[in-house]
Amino acid sequence: MTDRDGDPLENTQLQAQYNNHSQYQSDLFEQYKLYVASAEKVSDRRQTSNSFFVTLNSVLVSMVAYMNSGIEGNVSFAWLVALAGVIVSYMWFRIVKSYKGLNGGKFQLLIELEKKLPVNLYQCEWETLGRGEDSSKYLSFTKIESIVPWVFILLHSVSFFYSLSLSVN
């Protein structure tokens, strides 16, 4: 339930039910800690996802290289594996963007919650880092992370056309 003035984190009816302000602050801090843990879990899932896609792409690149070596005569299907690599890498890129949005929303809510706490650590950190506008102070992990799927897309695309040329000949 939100306050009618528009602050989604302000619940005046709930505040009125508390007998004292310190209990309200204590419960608010517990909620804050739970939300920080939730944000950390999203970051952990994000890292696990990245590890999965790096491994999968490495396997696909290895498969195409092996198939194109001509040892087993599987050259005709190597282009299909390379095409799958392009699709997988693009899906990975979209997942990275999705995690960026989810994490961004969580950290924005944490910053809003901090306004009701004694110290605003996330806000101070964000200000210290130039609000992400100065790459000499802070380069977004998502920007770096987004490059890797595109490198694999390029690699798989080159492999696709090379494999296709081998299968036609």
N, C-alpha and C positions, 0 to 999 in steps of 0.2 A: 504494500500500500504506500502511495506517495503523498506528499504534501501537495495541496492544490496550487501552490505558488510555482511549481515546476521543478523543484529539486527532487530527482528520483531517489536520492539517498536519505532524504529527510522524511521521517515518519513521526509527526508530532503526536498522533494518537498513541503510538507505542511508547514514545518518550513519557507521556503523561501517566502511563500505567506503572512506570518505575517509581519506587519509593525514594530513591536518591540518585543523584547525578553520577556518583562514582560507580554504581552498579551498571548503569547504562554505558558509561565509558569502558568499563571492563568487558562487557558483552560486545561492544562495538570493536574493541581491540581483538577479541577472540574471532569475530567474523573476519576482520582484516587478516589475521594470521591464516585462517582457512583459505581465504582468497589468494593470498601469496602462495600457499602450497598448491592451490589449483593452477596458478600460472606456471609454477615450476613443473608440474606434471605435464602441462601442454608443451613446455620446452623440452622435457625428456622425450615425449612422444615424437616431437619434431626431429630430435636428434636420431631416434630409433628409425624413423621414416627415412631420413637421409642416408643412414648406414645401409638400410635395406636396398634403396635405389642405387647406391654406388656399387654394392655387391651384385645386384641383378644386372646392371649395365656392364660391369666388368665381365660377368659370365657371358652375356650376349656378344660383346666384342670378341671375346676369346672363341666363342662358337663360330662366329663369322670368319675369323682368321683361320681357324682349323678347317672349316668347310672350304674356304677358298684356296687352301694349300693343295687341294686336289688329291690328297691321300686316299680318301674314301670315295671320291667321285660324287660328293654331295654339293658340288658347286651350284647346281641348279636351284637349291633351296636356300642358299646363303642370303640372297636378296630379301627373302621373306623374314629371316631372323633380323636382318638389319632394319627392315621396315618396322618390325615389332619394337626394336630398340628406339626408333624415332617416336613411336606412339607412347611407349613407357616413359621416355624422358620428358615428353610434353606433359603427360599426366603428373609427373614428379614436379615440374615447374608450377603447375596449377595448385598442387598440394602445398608447395612452399608459399605461394601467394595466400592461400587459405589460412595457413598457420600465421602468417604475418597479420592478417586481419583479426584473427582470434586473439593473438597475443596483444596486438595494439588496443583492442577493446578492453581486455583484462587490465592492462597497465593504465589505461585512461580511468577506469573505475577505481583502481588502487590509488591513483593520484587524487581523485575526488574524495575517497574515504579518508585519506591522509589529512585533508583539510579539517576534519573533525578530531584529529589526534594531535598530541603535543608537538611532534616533529614530522616534517614532510620530506622524508628521505628520498623517495623516488622522484619527487618534484625537484629537489635540490640536485640530485644526480643528473636529471634531464637538463636542467639549466646549466650545470657545469659542463656538460657535453655539447653545449651550444644548440640544444633542442634538435639535434640531428642535422643541422643546416651547415655545419662546418666539418668537412671530411677530414681535416687535420686533427680535429678533436675526437670525432666519432664517425666511423663508417658503419652503416647499418649492416648487421649480420645478414639480413635478408638480401641486400644488394649483392653481397659476396656469394651467398648461398644460391641465388638465382642464376649466377653465371654457370655453375657446374652442369645443370641440366642442358643448357644451350651448347656447352662444349660437347657433351655426349650426343646431342641432336646433330651437330655438325659432323662428328665422327661417324655416327650411324648413317648419315646421309651420304657421305663419301663412300662408306662401305656398301651402301645400297647400290649406288650407281656403278661402282667397281664390280660388285657381284653380278649385277644385271648384265654388264658388258661381258663378263666371263661366261655366263650361262647362255648368252645369245651365240657366242662363238663356238 
